[in-house]
Amino acid sequence: MHKTVGMRRAGSVAAAVMVLALAGCGSDGGGSVFGGGDVGKTIVSGNAASRSAVDVNPDVFRQDVPCPAIEVEDGGYIVMKSQRGKDDDPRGLQYQANLEKWARKCRREGGEVKMTLGVSGRVTPGPAWEGGEIFLPIRATFVSLEDDADTKRRPKPTVLTVPVTLGAGAPAEQWALVEQNLVVPQGGSVKLEIALDDGRNRRQ
């Protein structure tokens, strides 16, 4: 069973836009330590006027934190939910959800590297949708680049849930999710695979 570790309201589009601005889709994101704008307070303590000793935080001068690349799993861009037994009937379509944009940024925290992940997309109601709330699962899995062929060692995914309220006959509704505390595995090169999860063909 996959553990649902986070839930974000779909209305938080503005928050996701902020994260997506950190790094464009597929770009190399980093956590620049000079981005805060108040470096002096961070790295120096003591009385500079009296030339007393100062403490320098080496993390401030460290290069951007390496951040794993993001890839979308095959078939992970879209899910279509139909009424039971009507998968082949267009009139039985309840909704279609799309994954459209994603970005990430990494930081060092407490001896770990943590990733902030932003994803967004839209949900379109189908003819059979009667209105209500959809709990849209987003699957995120760190995969080793050094041992991809060994499926036995593939870690279990993290499943993040996005609630989306969708009215019957309504236009497409945008959704967005920001997860700030994905711990990046250390000790080897990894990538992050993401996908909309339809609950059926999950990769183990």
Residue pairs with C-beta under 8 A, 6 or more apart in sequence:
2 139
2 156
2 157
2 158
2 159
2 202
3 156
3 158
3 159
4 137
4 159
4 160
4 161
5 158
5 159
5 160
6 158
6 160
6 161
6 177
6 179
7 160
7 161
7 162
7 163
8 15
8 160
8 162
8 176
8 177
8 178
8 179
9 163
10 136
10 162
10 163
10 164
10 165
10 173
10 174
10 175
10 176
10 177
12 176
12 177
12 178
13 120
13 174
13 175
13 176
15 176
15 178
16 118
16 119
16 120
16 176
16 177
16 178
17 176
18 118
18 178
19 103
19 105
19 116
19 117
19 118
19 178
20 101
20 102
20 103
20 118
20 120
21 103
22 29
22 103
22 104
22 105
22 116
22 118
23 29
23 30
23 67
23 103
23 104
23 105
24 103
25 101
25 102
25 103
26 69
26 70
27 103
28 67
28 69
29 67
29 103
29 104
29 105
29 106
30 63
30 64
30 65
30 66
30 67
30 105
30 106
31 64
31 65
31 67
31 105
31 106
31 107
31 108
32 64
33 39
33 59
33 60
33 61
33 62
33 64
34 60
36 42
39 60
42 57
42 60
43 55
43 56
43 57
43 60
43 61
44 54
44 55
44 56
45 54
45 55
46 52
46 53
46 54
46 55
48 54
59 108
62 108
65 106
65 107
65 108
65 113
66 106
66 113
67 104
67 105
67 106
67 115
67 184
68 104
68 106
68 115
68 142
68 184
68 189
68 190
68 191
68 192
69 191
69 192
70 102
70 103
70 104
70 117
70 191
70 192
70 193
70 194
71 191
71 192
71 193
71 194
72 99
72 102
72 193
72 194
72 195
73 139
73 193
73 194
73 195
73 203
75 195
75 201
76 99
76 139
76 193
76 194
76 195
76 196
77 98
77 99
77 195
77 196
78 96
78 97
78 98
78 99
78 196
79 96
79 97
79 196
79 197
79 198
80 93
80 95
80 96
80 97
80 126
80 198
81 93
81 94
81 95
81 96
81 97
81 198
82 89
82 92
82 93
82 94
82 126
82 128
83 92
83 94
83 128
85 92
86 92
86 93
86 128
90 126
90 127
91 127
91 128
92 126
92 127
92 128
93 126
93 127
93 128
93 129
94 125
94 126
94 128
94 129
95 123
95 124
95 125
95 126
95 129
95 134
95 166
96 123
96 124
96 126
97 121
97 122
97 123
97 124
97 134
97 136
97 164
97 175
97 196
98 121
98 122
98 123
98 124
98 196
99 119
99 121
99 138
99 194
99 195
99 196
100 120
100 121
100 122
101 118
101 119
101 120
101 121
102 117
102 118
102 119
102 120
102 194
103 117
103 118
104 115
104 116
104 117
104 118
104 192
105 115
105 116
106 113
106 114
106 115
106 116
106 184
107 113
107 114
107 116
108 114
112 183
112 184
112 186
113 183
113 184
113 186
114 180
114 181
114 182
114 183
114 184
115 182
115 183
115 184
115 192
116 178
116 179
116 180
116 182
117 140
117 177
117 178
117 179
117 182
117 192
117 194
118 176
118 177
118 178
119 138
119 176
119 177
119 194
120 174
120 175
120 176
120 177
121 174
121 175
121 196
122 172
122 173
122 174
122 175
123 134
123 136
123 164
123 166
123 172
123 173
123 175
124 171
124 172
124 173
125 131
125 166
125 167
125 168
125 169
125 170
125 172
129 166
129 168
129 169
130 168
131 166
131 167
131 168
131 170
132 165
132 166
133 163
133 164
133 165
133 166
134 163
134 164
134 165
134 166
135 161
135 162
135 163
135 164
136 161
136 162
136 163
136 164
136 175
136 196
137 159
137 160
137 161
137 162
137 196
137 197
137 199
138 159
138 160
138 161
138 162
138 177
138 194
138 195
138 196
138 197
139 157
139 158
139 159
139 194
139 195
139 196
139 197
139 202
140 157
140 158
140 159
140 160
140 179
140 182
140 192
140 193
140 194
141 154
141 155
141 156
141 157
141 158
141 192
141 193
141 194
141 203
142 155
142 182
142 184
142 185
142 190
142 191
142 192
142 193
143 154
143 155
143 190
143 191
143 192
143 193
144 150
144 153
144 185
144 188
144 189
144 190
145 188
145 189
145 190
145 191
146 188
146 189
147 153
147 188
151 204
154 203
154 204
155 185
156 204
157 202
157 203
158 182
159 197
160 177
160 179
162 175
162 176
162 177
164 173
164 175
165 173
166 173
182 192
184 190
